[in-house]
Amino acid sequence: MVAIAEAVRDQDERVLRRLLARFAEQAAITDLPALRDALDTTRQHSDRPSGGR
């Protein structure tokens, strides 16, 4: 996510497209609830349910 933000800030479209494609590929094969939790910066870690994953 940091690299994506840097590419946006630097207006480096080629790098941004490559990073977004890589991110989309990972999202397609990743556990989506875990990905959503990882990207959700507004939730506190203590708000997560205590179920096993």
Buried (B, 14 or more C-beta within 10 A) or exposed (E): EEEBEEBBEEEEEEBBEEBEEEBEEEEEEEEEEEEEEEEEEEEEEEEEEEEEE
